[in-house]
Each structure stands twice: as structure tokens, then as C-alpha cells.
Amino acid sequence: MESIPQHPLYAADQANEAIRALVDASGGQWSAVESATYEVLLIEWAAATRGGGPDVVEAA
């Protein structure tokens, strides 16, 4: 079964919520894995908000 491409706004919101959860769960202490996860989520968020996409200005 093929996956259906996500609407950019939905993808940006999902990435933002994942970033928020990661930051909230970290308690101010970042492991190497959490840092790498944050970087990937931030890249996904940026890609979802790039070029004529929705106006999503937050990346937790």
C-alpha cells in the first residue's frame, strides 16, 4: 500500500509536536541520541515549512 503524502501544514505540526515532546521530556539534559533526534526533527519541520507552504512559525 502506498503512503499518502501529508499536507505540509500537518507535517509541520507533527514535527513541531515531536520537538515539543522531546524538549519537555529532556528536563534540560540532552543525550547524544536526543540531540541527533532534535536535529532530524528540526530538519523535517524546516522542510515542511519551506517554499510557499503554510505559515508555521514555531519549532518548539
URHUTA-V249588 format. One record per backbone hydrogen bond with DSSP energy under -1.0 kcal/mol. CO is the residue of the C=O (numbers start at 1). NH is the residue of the N-H. Records with the same first field share a line. If there is no record, write none. Layout:
BEGIN
CO=NH + NH
END
This chain:
BEGIN
7=11
8=12
9=13
10=14
11=15
12=16
13=17
14=18
15=19
16=20
17=21
18=22
19=23
20=24
21=25
22=26
26=29
31=35
32=36
33=37
34=38
35=39
36=40
37=41
38=42
39=43
40=44
41=45
42=46
43=47
44=48
45=49
54=56
END
